[in-house]
Amino acid sequence: MTASPSIPATVEMRRSRLLALVATVAVVAGGITWAIAASTASTGSSSPSRVASSQIQQDQSYAQRIASLSRVKQAAAFGGPGAELSALYGLSPKEAQYVLSITAMSAKQQSAAFGGPGADLSALYGLTPKEAQYVLGITSMTPKQQAAAFGR
């Protein structure tokens, strides 16, 4: 017994039906494309150019915030050649020289000039309150802390 194929080798269709079928497939494909585009837009995804523009704006804002920092804050945040002496940047030249002169003294010289724990600090009486505060702050540091803070 032999079986004949049930699917014909060719399909005959009128031209109008073929055009209607092609038009229907095109409309369905367009509808699917529109639905995908609408759902992508509603989820908040942006075009690549919009994302790049946003990133450029964020970078510019970041750079402007860094530029607005004082030199001391920049050195503290990012290091660099001036970071070692960054504590001096906020001082006037006279104050910076004063601090450098004190830190150049040995611990014995500092104690002799300004006293020490429990000593009479009469050497501070001729200084302004701000200068006295600098001296007390510096002399209360260990030599290691002074070296770290002022690069000596």
Backbone hydrogen bonds, N-H to C=O, Kabsch-Sander energy under -0.5 kcal/mol:
donor,donor_aa,acceptor,acceptor_aa,energy
13,M,11,V,-0.5
18,L,14,R,-2.0
19,L,15,R,-2.4
20,A,16,S,-2.0
21,L,17,R,-2.2
22,V,18,L,-2.4
23,A,19,L,-2.4
24,T,20,A,-2.1
25,V,21,L,-2.3
26,A,22,V,-2.1
27,V,23,A,-2.2
28,V,24,T,-2.4
29,A,25,V,-2.4
30,G,26,A,-2.3
31,G,27,V,-2.3
32,I,28,V,-2.3
33,T,29,A,-2.3
34,W,30,G,-2.5
35,A,31,G,-2.3
36,I,32,I,-2.3
37,A,33,T,-2.3
38,A,34,W,-2.6
39,S,35,A,-2.2
40,T,36,I,-2.1
41,A,37,A,-2.1
42,S,38,A,-1.8
43,T,39,S,-0.9
44,G,41,A,-1.0
45,S,40,T,-1.1
51,V,47,S,-2.1
52,A,48,P,-2.5
53,S,49,S,-2.2
54,S,50,R,-2.2
55,Q,51,V,-2.3
56,I,52,A,-2.3
57,Q,53,S,-2.1
58,Q,54,S,-2.2
59,D,55,Q,-2.4
60,Q,56,I,-2.5
61,S,57,Q,-2.2
62,Y,58,Q,-2.3
63,A,59,D,-2.4
64,Q,60,Q,-2.3
65,R,61,S,-2.2
66,I,62,Y,-2.1
67,A,63,A,-2.4
68,S,64,Q,-1.5
69,L,66,I,-1.3
74,Q,70,S,-2.5
75,A,71,R,-2.5
76,A,72,V,-2.4
77,A,73,K,-2.3
78,F,74,Q,-2.9
79,G,75,A,-2.0
83,A,80,G,-1.6
86,S,83,A,-1.3
87,A,149,A,-0.6
88,L,85,L,-1.9
89,Y,86,S,-1.0
91,L,88,L,-1.6
96,A,92,S,-2.8
97,Q,93,P,-2.3
98,Y,94,K,-2.1
99,V,95,E,-2.5
100,L,96,A,-2.6
101,S,97,Q,-2.4
102,I,98,Y,-2.1
103,T,99,V,-2.6
104,A,100,L,-1.4
105,M,101,S,-0.6
105,M,102,I,-1.2
110,Q,106,S,-2.4
111,S,107,A,-2.2
112,A,108,K,-2.4
113,A,109,Q,-2.4
114,F,110,Q,-2.9
115,G,111,S,-2.0
119,A,116,G,-2.4
121,L,119,A,-0.6
124,L,121,L,-2.0
125,Y,122,S,-1.6
127,L,124,L,-1.6
132,A,128,T,-2.9
133,Q,129,P,-2.1
134,Y,130,K,-2.0
135,V,131,E,-2.5
136,L,132,A,-2.7
137,G,133,Q,-2.4
138,I,134,Y,-2.8
139,T,135,V,-3.0
140,S,136,L,-1.3
141,M,138,I,-1.3
146,Q,142,T,-2.5
147,A,143,P,-2.3
148,A,144,K,-2.0
149,A,145,Q,-2.5
150,F,146,Q,-2.8
151,G,147,A,-1.6
